[in-house]
């Protein structure tokens, strides 16, 4: 007797079986975890290199390129994106989902060590990296301008007043303020420095 004939000859059992499957299916569906913003540990690492004063082109050629060459040899690397500005290079490494963060971190550390001989010798610090979760990308950017308030005071106002108010809103995880903080420009007289036997580095 095949399965089809068994269900045909026993309609009551067939009805009860189908009803049980339907009920358990509905219960299981309602218990499925659903989230609009699921907490997924994406294997993404951000590498940062600092070299104050170096132009974007110099940072790209002397820092980004040697590191990218070594990163490309890492198994499980899905994509690599780099951005170089004055004095700073940022490299984003996106790995496949099957790659664990611990394994990716070890591979990145080894790649940085291999690239170190080809990096500029005057770097103040070795390249650093940190784990990144793309789901924590900012969802709102707020720009503030003023025709009367100086840039440094505008930055202080945004940080101490607006930033603190926004951080008090329920559901806000972090508020980061960017802008032009207060800075002083010092004019140096080379002749006076020479007469006093003081070097530029000592002034800095």
Secondary structure, DSSP 8 states (H G I E B T S, - for coil): --HHHHHHH-HHHHHHHHHHHHHHHHHHHHTS---TT------EEEEEEE-TT--HHHHIIIIIHHHHHHHTTSTTEEEEEEEEETTEEEEEEEE-TTS-HHHHHHHHHHHHHHHGGGS-TT-SS--EEEEE-GGGS-S-------SSS-HHHHHHHIIIIIHHHHHTSTT-------S----------HHHHHHTT--HHHH-
